[in-house]
Amino acid sequence: MEERIVCQKCLYYYVTWEKERPHGCKAYGFKSQLIPSIVVKNSSGKPCSFYNPKQR
């Protein structure tokens, strides 16, 4: 079973504050209505390869 990717805990995730596209990914360079990891999985069929947890 693959690890669940939580974009909000990733170094590359950011909130755009755009109503139509509130989620952004700096690694892939896009904004979307869905969480970036879902977009990546749906588009490529593979989990995000840039996931990098933020250091606490």
C-alpha positions in Angstrom: 0.0 0.0 0.0 1.4 3.4 -1.0 1.9 6.2 1.5 -0.9 8.8 1.5 0.5 12.2 0.3 -0.8 15.2 2.3 0.0 18.2 0.1 -0.6 20.6 3.0 2.4 19.1 4.7 4.7 19.4 1.6 7.3 22.0 1.1 6.0 22.8 -2.4 2.3 23.3 -1.6 0.9 26.8 -1.3 -2.5 28.5 -1.0 -3.2 30.7 -4.0 -6.2 32.6 -2.5 -7.9 32.4 -6.0 -11.5 31.2 -5.5 -11.4 28.9 -8.6 -7.9 27.5 -8.1 -7.0 27.7 -4.3 -4.3 25.0 -4.3 -0.9 25.4 -5.9 2.2 23.3 -6.4 5.6 25.0 -6.8 7.3 21.7 -7.9 4.9 21.1 -10.8 4.1 24.7 -11.4 0.3 24.6 -11.4 -2.8 25.8 -9.5 -6.0 23.8 -9.3 -9.3 23.4 -7.6 -8.3 19.9 -6.4 -5.4 19.1 -4.1 -2.3 18.8 -6.3 -1.5 15.2 -5.4 -5.0 14.2 -6.7 -4.4 16.0 -10.0 -1.0 14.4 -10.4 -2.4 10.9 -9.6 -5.3 11.3 -12.0 -3.1 12.7 -14.8 -0.1 10.3 -14.6 -1.5 7.4 -12.8 1.5 7.6 -10.4 1.9 9.3 -7.0 3.6 12.6 -6.8 7.4 12.2 -7.1 8.2 15.7 -5.7 6.6 15.2 -2.2 9.0 16.6 0.3 7.6 17.0 3.9 8.2 20.4 5.6 10.7 20.4 8.4 9.2 21.2 11.8 
